[in-house]
Amino acid sequence: MRIFLLLAFSLMISTISSAQDAAASYKAENEGWLVDVDQAYEESKKTGKPILANFTGSDWCGWCKRLTKSVFVHKEFKEWADKNVVLLELDFPRRKQLPPRFKQQNQNLQQAFKVRGYPTVWLFDLSKESTASQYSIEAHGKTGYTKTAAEFTATMDRMISQRDSGE
């Protein structure tokens, strides 16, 4: 089942150099994951792969940390991800500050996907008109904590199959 959502982004452009430096140095907790939805969109558009977004509370959420240990750090997952998806980490930390641009971006996506708990992992495609500043989201499904990389990738493979078959 496909869900269509419209998401209007009003990303804040910082004129303060320290804020720009913070944004430039901001990286995902997990290696190989992007933090900028615009970069994820460009990569997805270039490769034809859907985006796999992990909504996480990296520094406080126990189930998020367990998901990372049971799935995201494993070679099996990383190899699968390289072939099948664009990885996007959307963090909601409590002890560290995100650059304002990413904090706003993550909150916008949290609202668009109606995320109420962590971890929540969505598989979706983005599209937009070249002159528009808003994305159209085609959601393919979501999951939460999963015990193993094999179980996680099997769930995602089913979603990707449905996406590819047009169901």
C-alpha angles and dihedrals in degrees: 000000000000124000120199120207131172117220122191114204121203098178113192116239110213121214094186110098094215090056090049090050091050091050092047092051096043110114137174120266089235121061115248096025124119123222099195117081090204090058090046090051092051092048091047092049091049096047102030090233122136121242119254107203121194112202102201146162094217099184101039113019111098095194090050091054090047091051090052091050095044098041123001100054095049121105090227091060095043093052091047092048093050089057100039118025149024109241120226124180117203107188130196103185125178102198101042131051123238119213106267093247093058094041089056093043092051093047091050091052092044089056094044092053094037091232110183102165141032138276098031118160119195129191113207149142126234129209134172142171112257093243097042126093093206132083129222110220124209105192119203101183147299142235138181134206113356125187100222141024090237092055092046095049092045089055091048092046089057090052092047090049091053090047092051094046092050095240 
